[in-house]
Amino acid sequence: MRSRRQSRSGATNNKPQVVGIEHVQLAMPPREEQAARAFYSGLLGLPEVPKPPKLAARGGCWFEAPGVKVHLGVETDFRPARKAHPALLVDDLAAMAVVLTEAGLAVTPDDPVEGRERCFVTDPFGNRIELMQA
């Protein structure tokens, strides 16, 4: 194992660094995979990918596309994340808001951050999801 690491800037240091996010995991209640599929794949357009067999037995769903991975894991004493949330980049925020609104979901616009338009929606389980214009 190497003890010295080279940072992205080329500098050498002795401290490990976080270099990205591999995936985000959100919780969901047991036996609600169909609702997860309808929202994450059906409305947000994230394709479902198979979970590894040992993990599939636990329930939940994984949704992945280039540059984004959202995994939903089952919690028996589920409580939605109302403040903590992923911020997902979308290519057309206005069109996504229309899709979600037409599906009966409340879309809450918010002030831009760093020049990016954004809004909030909740998934079928009450988890807060931020959507931002890419």
C-alpha positions in Angstrom: 0.0 0.0 0.0 1.4 3.4 -0.9 1.6 5.9 1.9 2.0 9.0 -0.4 -0.8 10.0 -2.6 -0.9 12.4 -5.6 -3.8 14.8 -5.6 -5.7 15.8 -8.7 -3.6 19.0 -8.8 -0.4 16.8 -8.9 0.7 17.7 -5.4 1.9 14.9 -3.2 0.6 14.6 0.3 0.2 12.0 3.0 -3.5 12.5 3.6 -6.2 10.4 1.9 -8.8 12.4 0.1 -12.4 11.9 -0.9 -12.5 12.1 -4.7 -16.2 11.6 -5.5 -19.5 10.1 -4.6 -20.0 6.5 -5.8 -23.7 6.5 -5.0 -26.4 8.0 -2.7 -28.6 5.7 -0.7 -32.0 6.6 0.5 -34.3 4.6 2.7 -37.7 3.3 1.8 -40.4 1.2 3.6 -40.6 -2.5 3.1 -42.4 -3.9 0.0 -42.7 -0.5 -1.8 -40.4 -1.3 -4.7 -43.1 -0.7 -7.3 -43.7 2.9 -6.0 -39.9 3.4 -6.1 -39.8 2.2 -9.7 -42.7 4.4 -10.7 -41.0 7.5 -9.3 -37.3 7.0 -9.9 -37.5 5.2 -13.2 -40.9 6.2 -14.5 -40.8 9.9 -13.7 -37.2 10.8 -13.2 -36.0 8.6 -16.0 -33.3 6.7 -14.1 -33.0 3.1 -15.3 -33.2 0.4 -12.7 -30.2 -1.9 -12.5 -30.2 -5.3 -10.8 -28.9 -5.5 -7.3 -26.3 -8.1 -6.5 -28.1 -11.3 -5.5 -27.1 -11.2 -1.8 -28.3 -7.6 -1.5 -31.4 -8.2 -3.6 -32.8 -10.5 -0.9 -33.0 -7.5 1.4 -35.4 -5.6 -0.9 -35.0 -2.1 -2.3 -34.0 -0.9 -5.7 -31.0 0.6 -7.5 -31.3 3.2 -10.2 -28.3 4.3 -12.2 -27.4 6.3 -15.3 -24.1 7.8 -16.4 -22.9 10.1 -13.6 -25.7 9.3 -11.1 -26.5 6.3 -8.8 -29.4 6.4 -6.4 -29.9 3.3 -4.3 -32.9 2.7 -2.2 -32.6 0.4 0.8 -35.4 -1.0 3.0 -35.7 0.1 6.6 -38.3 -1.6 8.7 -38.7 1.4 11.0 -38.6 3.8 8.0 -38.7 7.6 8.5 -38.3 9.9 5.5 -35.4 12.2 5.1 -37.1 15.6 5.2 -34.0 17.8 5.3 -31.1 15.7 4.2 -31.4 15.1 0.5 -29.6 14.4 -2.8 -29.4 17.1 -5.4 -30.0 15.6 -8.8 -29.0 17.4 -12.0 -31.5 17.4 -14.8 -31.2 18.7 -18.3 -34.5 20.5 -18.4 -35.8 21.6 -15.0 -39.0 23.2 -16.4 -40.0 20.1 -18.4 -39.2 17.8 -15.4 -41.4 20.0 -13.2 -44.2 19.7 -15.6 -43.8 15.8 -15.7 -43.9 15.7 -11.9 -46.8 18.1 -11.5 -48.9 16.2 -14.1 -48.2 13.1 -12.0 -49.8 14.8 -9.1 -46.6 15.7 -7.2 -46.0 19.0 -5.5 -43.0 20.8 -7.0 -41.6 23.6 -4.8 -39.4 26.1 -6.7 -36.5 27.6 -4.7 -34.0 30.4 -5.3 -31.1 29.6 -7.7 -27.8 28.5 -6.2 -24.6 29.3 -8.0 -26.6 30.3 -11.0 -28.5 27.0 -11.2 -32.3 26.9 -11.2 -33.7 24.4 -8.7 -36.8 22.9 -7.1 -37.8 20.3 -4.5 -40.1 17.3 -4.7 -40.6 14.4 -2.4 -40.4 10.8 -3.5 -43.4 8.4 -2.8 -42.0 7.9 0.7 -41.5 11.5 1.8 -37.8 11.7 1.1 -36.8 15.2 0.0 -35.2 15.4 -3.5 -33.6 18.5 -5.0 -33.6 18.9 -8.7 -31.2 21.3 -10.3 -30.8 22.5 -13.9 -27.5 21.0 -15.3 
